[in-house]
Amino acid sequence: MTPAGDPRAERTRAGLRAALLAECAERPLEQVSVSAVVRRAGAGRATFYLHYQDLQALAVDACADVVREAVDALHAWRGTPDPAAPPPALIDFLDQARGRRDLYRSLLHPGGSGPLGELLNLQLRERSRTERALAGAPHPDVVAAAVAGAFTALFADWLHSERPADPPDTAGQVWRLLISLHRTRFA
């Protein structure tokens, strides 16, 4: 394994990620092969396996930006959140996610399981817990777990629905639910 931060390794991984995303724009992940990815990236199979255990590990790495974007979109507000006005970043996030819906669905299963779901839940839980704790809000661990679990499951189910609702409608519903979780009173 190459050291983290090595510029050559970073370039190689970036090339493999780009090649995978290009392949997935043409066919479902299940039909993409390591051979096709390395051919498109101009790399060898040995290089691929130096950086990734398998195609799914590369796919999760290639889709990690969607996790960061989701976490950022859900925290793209300041002051007192208005339940009737989801952050525009959340609407934009859902709109962009539609473009890679098939790829995300292969990594994020209904209900929020799967490797991308695990990553999303973990990162969203940590960010929510940290921000809640910094604000001095009660029960940061409980609320963060509820927010992360609810969003991950709702996002997954939205991706897997036959006819996903428009991003503004979905963002509004998700936002109202998440705000209500944050406002829940504990005895």
N, C-alpha and C positions, 0 to 999 in steps of 0.2 A: 504494500500500500504506500502511496506517495504521501509526503507530509502535507498537512493542511496549510494552505497559503502559498504553496509552490505555484508560481505563475504558469508554468508549463502544464501542470496537472489541472489547474483551473481552466485553461484554454481547451484542453482535451475534453474535460467534462462538459464545458459549455458547447463544444462541437457535437458531442454525443447527445446532449439534451436537445439541441436544435434539430439534429437529424431525426431523433425520435418524434418530436412534435411535427416535423414535416411529413414523416411517414404516417403519423396518425391523422393528419389532415386528408390523407388519401384513402385510408382504410382503418378499420377498428384495431385497437391495440392487440386483440387476440389473433389478428392476422399478420402482425408485424413480427419480423424475425430479427435476431441479433445480426445475422448476415446483412440484411437490408440496412440496418442502422449503421453498422461499421462501414459499409460500402458508401453510403451517403455522406458519412462524416469523414471519409478518407482515412480511416483508422483500421487497425487490425483487431482480430478477435481477442488476441492476448491482451492488447491494450484495453479493450472493453472490460475484460474480466479482472484486470488490474484495478479498475475503478469501481466496478459494480458487480454484485453477486449474480444478478440476473436482470432480465428485462423489466420486471416489476420494480426493482430497486431504482433503475434508471427512470422509469415512469414517475415514481413518487418524487424523485429529485427534480425531474423536469416540471412537475406540477406543484412544487413547493411554493412557488410564487402565489398560486391561488390561495394558499393558506394565509400567507402574509397579507395579501390583499383583503381577504375576508376579515381577518383580525383588525386590520387598520380601518376598514369600512365600518365595522361595528363600533369603533371608538372615535369616529370622525365627527365629534360634536363637542361643544363646550357649553358650560353653564347648565341650566336646567333643561333636560331633554323634553321635547314636545312630542307626546305620543302620536299626534296627528301628522307629524312631519319627520319621516325617516331621513337620515343623512343622505344627501345626494350621492355620496360615495358608495352607500349600500345599494342604491338603485343601479349605479354604474357597474358595480361589481357583479350583480346578478345579470345585467345585460351582457357583459363581457363573458361571463361563465357559460352563457348559452352557446357561444361560438365553439367551445371545446366540450360541449355537453357529453358526447359519446366517450371521449377519453376520461373525463372525470367520473362518469358512471362506472367505468371498468375498475376504478380504484376506490370509489366511495359507494358502498352498497346501500340499499334501502335501510332506513333506520339509522344510518351513520356509521356502520361498521366498515371494515376494509382499511388498507394502509393509509389512504389519504384521510379517511375519517378519524383514525387514531391520531394522526399528526395535527389535524385541525382541532380536534377536541383538546389535545394537550396544550397547544400554543394559545388557543383562545382562553382556556381555563387559567393558564398562568398570567396572561395579560389582564384578564378581568379581575383575578385575585389581587394582583399587584396594584392596579388602579383603585380598586375598592379599599384595600388596606391603606394606601397613601391618602385617600380621602377620609379615612377614619370611619367608613361605613361599617355597620355591624355584619358579622358573619361572612367575611370575605370568601372563605373556602366553600361554604354551602351555596352561596349565590353564584360564585364563579362556576362551580360544577353544574348548577342548573342552567345557567346561560350557555355554557359550552355544549352541554348535552342537547339542549333544545335547539340551538342553532345548527349544530352538526346534523341532527336528525331531520330538521326541517329542510335544510339545504339539500341533503341527500334525496329526500322524498320528492322535492321539487324537481331535481335533475331527472329522477326516474319516472316522473308522471308522464303519461301519454301526451297530455296537452298542458305543459307548464303554464301557469298564470303569468301575466305580464310582470316584468320586474318591478314596476312601481306598485302594483297591487300586492305582490309578494313581499316587497320591502316594507310596505305599510303594515301588513299583518305580522310579520316577524318582529318589526320594531315595537309594535304595541305589546306583544307578548314579552319581549325582553325587558321593556320598561316596567311592566307589571311584576316581573321577577325581581327586578332591582328594588321595587317599592314595597315588596312583601314585608309585612311586620312579623317579627318573631316574638313569641311570648317570653 
